[in-house]
């Protein structure tokens, strides 16, 4: 009897999952997209205006100096340099305005909504694999409707994109296959995504030991090779970026943040 009705049960479960995804998607995206032009004040307004100014200056200079992130604050007669993180969202917004048109604020917020939604999906997938599928659904719903998600997930800031790449890095480690060659590619891309996340938000480096520990305890491929490969590429972008900014800071008199 169980075998006879099992297919219908599977179809019913699939339909419920699709409906839940549809409900979650429409609820979260509608809340954020409808209010995409709402004004911010205080810290959020300051942060977004600084990000937009960097994007505008990239476009104004035709991307001639994409590593010299310039704000509209003038120091010693020159636009000041922002060096405490690489502002990937500003680069995305500048490229979008150049390619499609629109405003920096719209593309800055739109990118945040997209990456925040993808983060909710990744969080659910990670929780489902570590614990239980139901825990994954609950994690996605709670994250999507949390104040953090509804505020930062619609702000022209670093957090949505950075968190997405951090979780994507960990998710790839969780999905490493047993095939050695394929596993190396998973580790390589995982490390590069982690590298992007840390270059944008340096404090994510505190999670680096957790990623290494997961490689040691969970994966079945040679430990020394996997740790070396992950470490090499995970630290590649942060070391390159902060070494560059340190060098420029020694020779520039218009550094605003470092």
VMD Tcl script that draws the C-alpha trace (Angstrom):
set ca {
  {0.00 0.00 0.00}
  {2.86 2.38 0.86}
  {4.58 1.75 -2.46}
  {1.34 2.35 -4.29}
  {0.81 5.80 -2.83}
  {4.45 6.89 -2.56}
  {4.57 8.68 -5.98}
  {1.56 10.83 -5.09}
  {3.18 11.69 -1.77}
  {6.35 12.75 -3.59}
  {4.39 14.94 -6.00}
  {2.51 16.53 -3.10}
  {5.76 17.25 -1.26}
  {7.30 18.77 -4.40}
  {4.26 21.01 -4.91}
  {4.48 22.22 -1.33}
  {8.16 23.02 -1.74}
  {7.49 24.95 -4.96}
  {4.68 26.89 -3.28}
  {6.91 27.71 -0.32}
  {9.69 28.97 -2.60}
  {7.16 31.03 -4.56}
  {5.68 32.50 -1.38}
  {9.08 33.31 0.07}
  {10.34 34.81 -3.19}
  {7.32 37.00 -3.83}
  {7.06 38.15 -0.21}
  {10.70 39.13 0.26}
  {11.30 40.53 -3.22}
  {8.04 42.49 -3.25}
  {8.82 44.08 0.11}
  {12.26 45.16 -1.05}
  {11.54 46.06 -4.67}
  {8.43 48.12 -3.91}
  {10.39 50.18 -1.38}
  {13.60 50.34 -3.38}
  {13.50 54.16 -3.47}
  {12.75 54.67 0.21}
  {15.12 57.21 1.81}
  {17.70 56.25 4.42}
  {19.22 58.38 7.14}
  {22.22 58.26 9.45}
  {24.77 55.51 8.97}
  {22.94 53.88 6.05}
  {22.67 57.15 4.12}
  {26.33 57.99 4.69}
  {27.48 54.53 3.68}
  {25.38 54.51 0.50}
  {26.39 58.01 -0.57}
  {30.05 57.06 -0.21}
  {29.54 53.90 -2.23}
  {27.67 55.81 -4.94}
  {30.40 58.45 -5.14}
  {33.04 55.74 -5.73}
  {30.89 54.22 -8.48}
  {30.32 57.62 -10.09}
  {34.03 58.42 -10.06}
  {34.82 55.05 -11.66}
  {32.46 55.88 -14.49}
  {33.64 59.49 -14.73}
  {37.22 58.28 -15.23}
  {36.11 55.56 -17.66}
  {37.45 52.83 -15.33}
  {41.02 54.04 -15.92}
  {41.95 53.46 -12.25}
  {39.61 50.75 -10.92}
  {41.87 50.03 -7.93}
  {41.99 53.64 -6.75}
  {38.57 53.94 -5.15}
  {37.83 57.66 -5.01}
  {35.15 59.37 -2.96}
  {33.84 62.93 -3.31}
  {35.64 64.05 -0.15}
  {38.49 66.33 -1.21}
  {41.82 66.03 0.63}
  {44.78 68.20 -0.39}
  {42.93 69.28 -3.53}
  {42.27 65.72 -4.74}
  {39.43 63.24 -4.43}
  {40.20 61.07 -1.43}
  {41.02 57.35 -1.61}
  {38.94 54.68 0.11}
  {41.21 51.76 0.96}
  {39.75 49.79 3.88}
  {37.97 47.37 1.50}
  {37.46 46.85 -2.20}
  {33.98 48.09 -3.04}
  {32.77 45.41 -5.46}
  {29.16 46.73 -5.36}
  {30.37 50.13 -6.56}
  {32.09 48.47 -9.52}
  {28.91 46.50 -10.32}
  {26.76 49.64 -10.13}
  {29.15 51.62 -12.33}
  {29.21 48.87 -14.97}
  {25.40 48.60 -14.86}
  {24.89 52.35 -15.30}
  {27.31 52.38 -18.19}
  {25.73 49.35 -19.89}
  {22.02 49.81 -19.15}
  {21.56 53.28 -17.73}
  {19.66 54.27 -14.62}
  {20.95 55.60 -11.33}
  {23.75 54.42 -9.10}
  {21.37 54.18 -6.17}
  {18.96 51.92 -8.07}
  {21.65 49.50 -9.23}
  {23.35 49.58 -5.86}
  {20.14 48.60 -4.11}
  {19.06 46.19 -6.82}
  {22.33 44.28 -6.59}
  {21.84 44.04 -2.82}
  {18.33 42.61 -3.23}
  {19.55 39.97 -5.68}
  {22.54 38.87 -3.60}
  {20.55 38.93 -0.38}
  {17.93 36.64 -1.91}
  {20.61 34.27 -3.21}
  {22.14 34.27 0.28}
  {18.82 33.14 1.75}
  {18.75 30.22 -0.70}
  {22.36 29.26 0.09}
  {21.71 29.45 3.81}
  {18.76 27.10 3.40}
  {20.80 24.63 1.35}
  {23.63 24.62 3.90}
  {21.28 24.16 6.86}
  {19.40 21.41 5.03}
  {22.59 19.45 4.40}
  {24.04 19.95 7.87}
  {20.83 19.26 9.78}
  {17.54 18.50 8.03}
  {15.58 19.82 5.00}
  {12.97 21.34 7.30}
  {15.70 23.22 9.16}
  {16.87 24.57 5.80}
  {13.43 25.94 4.99}
  {13.11 27.51 8.42}
  {16.57 29.07 8.14}
  {15.74 30.61 4.77}
  {12.42 32.02 5.98}
  {13.85 33.46 9.21}
  {16.81 35.02 7.40}
  {14.67 36.47 4.61}
  {12.22 38.12 6.99}
  {14.78 39.23 9.57}
  {15.46 42.96 10.13}
  {19.04 42.41 8.91}
  {17.82 41.03 5.60}
  {15.11 43.62 5.06}
  {17.50 46.52 5.77}
  {20.95 45.43 4.60}
  {19.34 43.36 1.85}
  {18.17 46.56 0.21}
  {21.11 48.84 0.92}
  {23.92 49.91 -1.41}
  {26.45 48.33 0.92}
  {29.06 45.56 0.99}
  {27.25 43.12 3.26}
  {24.85 41.32 0.85}
  {27.44 40.47 -1.80}
  {30.15 39.64 0.73}
  {27.94 37.30 2.73}
  {26.79 35.58 -0.45}
  {30.35 34.79 -1.54}
  {31.26 33.63 1.97}
  {28.36 31.16 2.07}
  {28.97 30.09 -1.53}
  {32.55 29.28 -0.59}
  {31.43 27.10 2.31}
  {28.69 25.45 0.24}
  {31.23 24.37 -2.37}
  {33.36 22.79 0.35}
  {30.32 20.84 1.48}
  {29.75 19.52 -2.04}
  {33.33 18.39 -2.76}
  {33.20 15.05 -4.63}
  {35.53 12.12 -4.05}
  {37.19 12.50 -7.44}
  {40.57 14.13 -6.79}
  {40.76 16.28 -9.92}
  {37.17 17.51 -9.64}
  {37.65 18.13 -5.92}
  {40.62 20.38 -6.65}
  {38.41 22.59 -8.83}
  {35.79 22.79 -6.07}
  {38.48 23.83 -3.58}
  {39.94 26.35 -6.02}
  {36.63 28.12 -6.64}
  {35.68 27.91 -2.97}
  {38.96 29.60 -2.06}
  {38.51 32.32 -4.68}
  {34.98 33.10 -3.44}
  {36.28 33.23 0.13}
  {39.02 35.55 -1.11}
  {36.44 37.92 -2.61}
  {34.43 37.93 0.63}
  {37.49 38.76 2.76}
  {38.71 41.47 0.39}
  {35.35 43.18 0.79}
  {34.89 42.48 4.52}
  {38.22 41.85 6.22}
  {36.71 40.53 9.45}
  {35.53 37.43 7.57}
  {39.14 36.25 7.81}
  {38.27 35.14 11.36}
  {36.32 32.27 9.77}
  {39.36 31.04 7.87}
  {40.28 28.41 10.52}
  {36.70 27.08 10.38}
  {37.00 26.46 6.64}
  {40.34 24.70 7.10}
  {38.92 22.59 9.93}
  {36.03 21.55 7.71}
  {38.47 20.52 4.99}
  {40.41 18.39 7.48}
  {37.48 16.74 9.22}
  {34.99 16.20 6.41}
  {36.67 15.87 3.02}
  {38.23 12.56 1.96}
  {40.86 13.93 -0.39}
  {44.55 14.40 0.65}
  {44.56 16.90 3.50}
  {47.89 18.63 2.89}
  {47.17 19.32 -0.78}
  {43.64 20.59 -0.13}
  {44.76 22.85 2.74}
  {47.64 24.28 0.69}
  {45.45 24.96 -2.34}
  {42.67 26.55 -0.32}
  {45.07 28.70 1.71}
  {46.95 29.87 -1.37}
  {43.92 31.12 -3.26}
  {41.87 32.19 -0.24}
  {44.56 34.67 0.79}
  {45.51 35.69 -2.74}
  {43.18 38.67 -3.24}
  {43.31 40.05 0.33}
  {47.11 40.02 0.40}
  {47.32 41.59 -3.06}
  {44.73 44.28 -2.28}
  {45.99 45.30 1.15}
  {49.62 45.21 0.03}
  {48.68 47.53 -2.83}
  {46.75 49.90 -0.56}
  {49.60 49.95 1.96}
  {52.07 50.85 -0.77}
  {49.84 53.60 -2.16}
  {49.23 54.96 1.34}
  {52.96 55.50 1.79}
  {53.10 57.69 -1.31}
  {49.69 59.39 -1.42}
  {48.51 62.37 0.62}
  {44.80 62.00 -0.13}
  {43.94 58.71 1.65}
  {40.58 59.02 3.41}
  {40.16 55.52 4.90}
  {42.74 52.79 5.30}
}
mol new
graphics top color blue
foreach p $ca { graphics top sphere $p radius 0.5 }
foreach p [lrange $ca 0 end-1] q [lrange $ca 1 end] { graphics top cylinder $p $q radius 0.2 }
display resetview
